[in-house]
């Protein structure tokens, strides 16, 4: 299949392109930065230059590639992860205006399938209960924070635009709600390793909230499986088999890399400087992967964070020379 990947050089875009190329797809990687063309070529894809926030630019890019399918993996979250609700502002714009422009161009140029990366935090924050959430759970649930609600609204708008295309015969919209992803060459994982090395990995309230995770390589295989097999209008949670706390996952990373473990700080203190991270650390959000397993036959190669953490041993390093923001437009 001829596939255009938007967000080609991001943490998820890179392994996704590798997996698609491995399966024999003809892959085009969209970037607004000509300097990243060589990176895309090295992955086995063809670079296409275009900016999803500029309508004429993205129109020309889609016309050039003439893809049968588009995979949207756009975000502008800082590589260290989101610490404050404002860290999501640029991504909100990509999820609303960027989706509108890219989806519009895709529809006009005869794209048959359109797959978008969403996230499980669209189910909301705080205590979401002990039972794993299925895809029919309420999405876009508001919290007591205007900035965070803007992020929830952006996710809901993005998903609705993509799924609404499936009401028309020409475009099959598919949504993947990924868990917290981690793994080699993931900016947030690199940041955790760096903080552990410096004895500075601080977890608000001990990081006890239970969250659903996904290894970056398992996210890539889920994308490829959904592209090839998902019915139009599908929504899938893409998470591993075992929810775990920030405390457990960071402690395991520290263990496999023989680094000092994380430390706890009071939630009130954390909210002063890192209000988003403090909210996330207190969130209980367990998502179920039952649907994607049964519908697509997908299963994670790294069923828990314990297996996934072992993949960091050969790739961890003391510092990163990459940019501080993971803008993948």
Secondary structure, DSSP 4 states (H G I P E B T S, - for coil): -EEEEETTTSHHHHHHHHHHHHTT-EEEEEES-GGGHHHHHHTT-EEEE--TTSHHHHHHHHHHH--SEEEE---EEETT---SGGGGHHHHHIIIIIHHHHHHHHHHTT--EEEEEEEGGGG-SSB--SSPBPTTS--S---S-HHHHHHHHHHHHHHHHHHHGGGSTT-EEEEEEE-EEE-TT-HHHHHHHHHHHTT--EEETTS--EE-EEEHHHHHHHHHHHHHHPPTT-EEEE--S--EEHHHHHHHHHHHTT-PPPEEE-HHHHHHH-HHHHHHHT-BB-B--HHHHHHH----SS-SHHHHHGGGTTT--S---S-SEEE--
